[in-house]
Structures are given as C-alpha cells and as structure tokens.
C-alpha cells in the first residue's frame, strides 16, 4: 500500500513540476524576445506563439497601420531557428526572412494600412520541434519623424 502511495505521489509531483519548467522556458524566451524590441520600439501586445514540430506552419493575423514604423521579431531557443513570412490578405509575399539568412527581426514602414498574414515555421536546418514566438513592435509617430 505504501509503495502505491509513494508511486502516486511521485507521479503527481512530476506532473505538477513539468508545466512549471515549460512556463519557465517560455518566460525566458519572452524576455529574450522583448529585449529585441528595445526603445524606441513598443511591443504592440501579446506575442504570437506556437509549439511546432516537423514542417508545421503557424499562421497569425495582424494589421499594420499607415505611416507606422514596425519591427517584427522571431524568437526561439536557438538563434535563426524561425523562418517567417509576411503576406498581404491576397497572399502576396511582402517579406520572408528566408531570403536574409533567417534573420531574427525585420524593420519596415507601412505607407498604407494593410491586413497581413504572418506565417512561422522551424528552420529545418536547425531543429525539428520547438516554440516559435513572434512579437511586433512599433515606433510612436513622434519618434520616427
């Protein structure tokens, strides 16, 4: 009876501690990502994140507004591990970091407001599974005049 109780308590302890480790890893990843959005950029909201395996693609939707300066940051636990592409709503490619050695960020200015689709996937040369996190930051209008 004691053996079964000990085993049960061990399993419960492992189940309770495992999510804490994942949350801790996500917290570190979030901190690393937010550090790339230093002043004068301001994070526009919650990060886009997905756990990806193999050739899965995460799709996020956002709107970029006319006249704003933006920075898109892609973060993973390994540098240059996230391949991301930005498309307009008609799926015309606007940017892909694959054309720039999988750089982790892209700064750009929008002349007209546009609804966009952001796709993220793992760099197959780097890993087969992991967390992909994308953050979008913007400069205030006064800062980039």
N, C-alpha and C positions, 0 to 999 in steps of 0.2 A: 504494500500500500504506500509506504514512504517513497519507494522507488518511482511509482507512477506520479505521485505528487511532485517529487523533485523534477521529473522529466517535464511535467505540465508547466511548472513554474519556469523552467529553463526556456521552454518554447515561448511562453508569454513574454518573458524578458527579451528574447531575441526579436520577437515581433514588434515590441514597443520601441526598442532601440534602433532598429533598422530604418524606420522612416525619419528618425532624427538625423541620421547620417546623411540621407538624401537631402533633407532640408538644409543641412549644414553645407553640403556641396552646392546646392542652388544658391544659398546666401553668398558663398564665396564667388560664385560665377556672377551673381547680380552685382556684387561690389566691384569686381573687375570690369564689368560692362559699364557700369555707371561712371567709373573713373575715366573712361574714354569719352564721356560727354561733359568734360570739364567746361568751365566758363570759357567762352561766352554762351555755350550751348546749354539749353534747359531741357531735361527729359520731358517728353510730351505725355507721358502716362505710364501705365503698366507695361512691362516688357512682353513681347511676344515670345512664347517658349513652347518647345515640344521635345519629347523624347523620341528620337529617331533610330531606326535600325535599318541596315542594308541600304536599299535605294529609295526609302520612303521620302516623300516631299511634304513639308508643312506649308500650308498656304494661309496667309494673313491678308486682311483687307484694311486699307487706310486711305485717308485723303490728305494730299499735300496742297497747301493753300498758296495762292498767287502772291508773289513778292517776298516770300519767306525763304530764309536760308536754312537748310536741313543737314543733319548728319545721321546716317544710318550706321549702326554698329552691330556687328555679328560676333557673338562670343560663344566659346566652347571651352572645355578644359584643355584643349590643345590648340595652339596658335594656327591660324589659317585653316581651320577644320570645317568651317561652314561656307558653303557655296550659296550665295543668294542672288536672286534676280528680281528686278522690279519691272512690272508690266503695267501699261495703262489698262482700262477696263475692256478694251478690244484685243488684249493680249499682244500688243506691240511691245517689244522689248525696249525698255528705256535705259537699263543698266544691268550688267552682270559682273560680279567681282571675279568670275572665272577668267575674264579677259585681262585681269590685273593681278595675277598670281594669288588669287583668293584673299586679297587684302581684307582686313577686318573692318574697314569703315569706308564711307563714301560721303563727301560733302558736295552739296549741289543747291542751286537756287531754282525755284519754280517761277516761271513767268505767268502761267495761267493755272488756276486751281484744277486738280486732276485726281480722280479716284484711281487708286492703284491696287494691284495685287502683288504681294511680296511672297516669293517662294524661297524656302530654305531647305537645303539638304546637306548631308555629310559629304565631305571630300573623300571619295573612295580611296585616295592615296594615303589617307591619314588614319581613318578608323571605320568600324562597321556599326558602331552604336554609340549613342551619347545624347546629351542635352544640347539643343540648339536654342540660343537666346538672341533675339534681335531687339534693339532699342532704337527709338527715333528721338532725336533732339532737334531743337530749333533755336535760332538766334532771335532775340527780340528785335523788333523793327528798328529801334534806335541804334542798336549795336552794329548793324551792317550797312548803314547809310554811308 
